[in-house]
Amino acid sequence: MRSVLIENPGEVRVDTVDDPVLPGPDGAIVQVEQTAICGSDLHFYEGDYPLIAPISLGHEAFGTVVEVGSQVRGHAVGDRVVVSSVAGCGACDGCSTLDPVTCVQGPVIFGCGVLGGAQSELLAVPAADFQLLSMPDDLGAEAALLLTDNLVTGWAGARRADIPAGGSAVVMGLGAVGLCAVRSALALGAETVYAVDPVAGRRATAAASGAVGLDPSELGVVTEQTGGRGPHAVIDAVGSDTTMSSALSLVRAGGTVSVVGVHDLNPFPFPATMALIRSVTLRSTTAPIQQAWPDLLPLVRSGELSTDGIFTHRMPFEHAAAAYARVAERSADCVKVILEV
């Protein structure tokens, strides 16, 4: 099969690798039809994470089941499915909460060197009944792919921010996750959401969803418009030292900072005394995919939570190198790319 591989930063290629085998009697093989490039994939592309061997990239997959193990009960060959980007064993106390992040054996993300990458023609999925979600025929590929990671991550960031009804929130970073967080915060009852990004076009996209777009240099506007107190919550969809420090300084006393952006491997200089004195809550998580699906699927199908406009480009699978280069530019016109396998 063909797979998107990376061996050195900035060098992505599509190459032929061995077809995956069924990962045990509870596993499945999915023929990937649509996959996507996530902002966190760029950590490998830009050299933030070590590359010991060629890694098959990607953790967002939508396709059709082509093989199942003897213990799989909830899915069959021919099912149209999405794959949770975060995998758990599906059988432990942690997974019983439907949050693979709390898996006792430790969560594993597809496309990070342990499990195969979703940017492949075929994907081996362990614990298939836990990892897969069947898709209704009326849901398109774009919405389906967002349910594998980005929409769930944005939703989790907003839920864990404890935004009171009618409250205010700031979203730092307007990539796909940040834009999903903006829409989620509004859907969850925030009255005012400030959407912060240096790219004007991305701010305009957020504003079209009902947010107030701000350049990072304009954060003083938030303090002014909240009577000097700051917002009830800040959702950091970037996860850099700069955005996390800004979030902790900007949020009001007693407020919550919810981090869903992926930091690099260096320690973050956490301002512990300031957070203590101001009673700031700091939360961080990868996406609790399976836990969020029952809430999100009906909201997306009904149109109450829009997924339009998050994907800006479709490119052939064999053009993956060009697609990564476009996403890495972080421009206004290219937010998220679908790779058609």
C-alpha positions, 0 to 999 in steps of 0.5 A, a space after each residue: 500500500 501507499 503511505 505518507 512517510 517522514 524521515 527528516 524534518 521538511 521531507 515528506 514522501 509517498 512511498 510503498 510499504 507493507 500492507 497492515 495485518 489484522 491487529 488481533 481478534 478485536 481489530 479491524 482493517 479500514 480502507 482509507 478514502 479520505 484523510 487530513 493533515 492536522 496541525 500536530 502533524 507539523 511537529 514532526 514536519 518542523 522538527 519539534 519531535 525526534 524522528 528515529 525511523 521513517 514514520 507513517 504520518 496522520 491520525 485522521 481517517 474516514 473510510 470503509 471496513 474491509 476486514 474484522 477480527 472474530 471478536 468484533 461485534 459492533 462493525 462489519 465489512 462494508 461499514 462506513 466509519 471514522 477512526 478515533 485519532 487517540 486509541 485505547 485498549 477499550 477494556 480497562 477502567 479508564 476506557 470504560 469512561 469512553 475517554 482513551 486518554 485515561 486508558 490504563 495501558 496508556 493512550 496511543 495516537 495513530 501516526 506517531 510511530 507506534 500505530 500506523 499512520 492514517 495517511 495511508 491506503 489501509 489502516 490497522 485499528 486495534 480494539 475496533 469496537 472502541 475505536 470506530 464510529 459508523 457514519 450515517 449516509 447524510 454526513 459528508 467526509 469533511 464533517 466525518 474527518 473533523 469528528 476524528 480529532 479537530 472538532 472533538 478537541 475544540 469541543 473539549 477545550 471549550 467544555 473544560 474551560 468552564 465558560 458560564 452561560 453568557 460569559 466571555 472566552 478567548 481562543 488563542 490560535 485559529 487553525 482548525 482546532 481553534 476555529 472549532 473551539 470558537 464555534 463550540 464555545 458559542 454553542 455552549 453558551 458563551 456570549 462573547 468569544 474573542 478569536 486571536 490570531 496574527 493572520 487576518 483572514 483566519 480572524 475573519 473566518 472566526 468573525 463569520 461564526 460570531 466571534 470578535 477577531 483580534 490580533 495578538 497585539 490587541 489583547 488589551 481590548 479584552 481587558 477593557 471590554 470585561 471591565 478590567 477583569 479579563 475573560 472567564 476563560 481562555 482556550 489555548 489552541 496553540 500551546 506555545 510558551 507565548 500563548 500559554 503565558 498570555 492566557 494565564 496572564 489574561 484570564 480573570 482571577 478565578 478563571 480557567 485556562 484550557 490548553 488543547 494546543 500541543 507544546 513542544 518537548 521543552 519544559 514550560 516556565 509555569 508562573 505558579 505563584 501568580 496562578 496560586 494568588 489569582 486562583 487560576 485553574 489550568 487544564 490540558 487534554 488531548 481529545 476524549 474522542 469517544 466520550 464526545 461522539 454522542 454529543 457532537 454527532 447529533 449537533 453536526 447532523 442537525 447543523 447546530 454546530 457547523 463544520 463548514 469552512 474548516 477545510 479549505 483545500 482538497 489535494 490528491 494523496 500523491 501530492 502530500 509533500 505539497 500539501 504539507 508545505 501549504 499547511 506549514 505556511 499557516 496562511 489565511 487561505 489554507 487552514 486544513 487540507 483533505 488528502 483524497 486517497 
